């Protein structure tokens, strides 16, 4: 079974979006790294890639997921974390960031 037709795991709160699935499927090293990280780590990458507002920025984030996984990164750097998880309360830093965003 090739990487395009097999199931690639998502995160704990997010399914794997099609654009990220295609990017991972096209790079065996990135895909292997993706499959080696935890569901929580995958969730952070997915949420980080989805968090942007423009299609151009989303493409940049998807491309960075692939390149940074290949470099050995296991989570997005300087990311305040997924706010969509229902298994834990928001941290003070997440509340601060979300409060700043709401004021814009």
C-alpha positions as CSV (number, residue, x, y, z in Angstrom):
1,X,0.0,0.0,0.0
2,X,1.5,3.4,-1.0
3,X,1.5,6.4,1.4
4,X,-1.3,8.2,-0.5
5,X,-3.8,5.4,0.1
6,X,-2.9,4.3,3.6
7,X,-4.3,5.9,6.7
8,X,-2.0,8.6,8.2
9,X,-2.8,9.3,11.8
10,X,-4.1,12.7,12.9
11,X,-4.1,14.3,16.4
12,X,-6.2,14.1,19.5
13,X,-8.5,17.0,18.6
14,X,-7.8,17.5,14.9
15,X,-8.1,15.2,11.9
16,X,-5.3,15.4,9.4
17,X,-6.2,18.0,6.8
18,X,-5.9,17.0,3.1
19,X,-3.1,19.5,2.3
20,X,-1.0,18.3,5.1
21,X,-1.7,14.7,4.3
22,X,-0.5,15.3,0.7
23,X,2.6,17.1,1.8
24,X,3.5,14.3,4.3
25,X,2.7,11.6,1.7
26,X,5.1,13.1,-0.8
27,X,8.1,13.0,1.6
28,X,9.0,9.6,3.1
29,X,11.3,11.1,5.7
30,X,8.7,13.6,6.9
31,X,6.1,10.9,6.9
32,X,8.3,8.5,9.0
33,X,8.9,11.4,11.5
34,X,5.2,12.1,11.6
35,X,4.4,8.5,12.4
36,X,7.1,8.5,15.1
37,X,5.7,11.4,17.1
38,X,2.8,11.2,19.7
39,X,-0.8,11.9,18.9
40,X,-0.5,15.1,21.0
41,X,2.5,16.2,19.0
42,X,0.7,15.6,15.7
43,X,-2.2,17.6,17.1
44,X,0.1,20.5,17.9
45,X,1.4,20.5,14.3
46,X,-2.0,20.3,12.8
47,X,-3.4,23.1,15.0
48,X,-0.4,25.2,14.2
49,X,-0.9,24.7,10.5
50,X,-4.6,25.5,10.7
51,X,-4.2,28.6,12.9
52,X,-3.3,31.0,10.1
53,X,-5.7,33.3,8.3
54,X,-4.6,33.2,4.6
55,X,-4.1,30.4,2.1
56,X,-0.6,31.6,1.4
57,X,0.4,31.5,5.1
58,X,-1.2,28.1,5.5
59,X,0.9,26.7,2.6
60,X,4.0,28.1,4.3
61,X,3.0,26.4,7.6
62,X,2.3,23.1,5.8
63,X,5.7,23.3,4.1
64,X,7.4,24.1,7.4
65,X,5.8,21.1,9.1
66,X,7.4,18.8,6.5
67,X,10.8,20.5,6.7
68,X,10.9,20.8,10.5
69,X,9.9,17.2,11.0
70,X,12.8,16.2,8.7
71,X,15.1,18.4,10.8
72,X,14.1,16.4,13.9
73,X,11.6,18.8,15.5
74,X,8.8,17.0,17.3
75,X,6.6,20.0,18.0
76,X,6.2,23.5,16.6
77,X,8.6,26.0,18.2
78,X,7.2,28.7,20.3
79,X,3.6,27.5,19.9
80,X,1.3,28.2,22.8
81,X,-0.6,25.0,22.2
82,X,-3.8,23.8,20.8
83,X,-6.8,25.5,22.3
84,X,-9.2,22.9,20.8
85,X,-8.4,20.1,23.2
86,X,-11.2,19.1,25.5
87,X,-9.1,17.0,27.8
88,X,-7.5,19.9,29.6
89,X,-8.2,23.5,30.7
90,X,-6.5,26.4,28.9
91,X,-3.2,27.4,30.4
92,X,-2.7,31.0,31.6
93,X,-0.4,31.7,28.6
94,X,-3.1,30.4,26.2
95,X,-5.7,32.6,27.8
96,X,-3.3,35.6,27.5
97,X,-2.7,35.0,23.8
98,X,-6.3,34.4,23.0
99,X,-7.2,37.6,24.9
100,X,-4.7,39.6,22.9
101,X,-6.1,38.2,19.6
102,X,-9.7,39.0,20.6
103,X,-8.7,42.7,21.1
104,X,-7.5,43.0,17.5
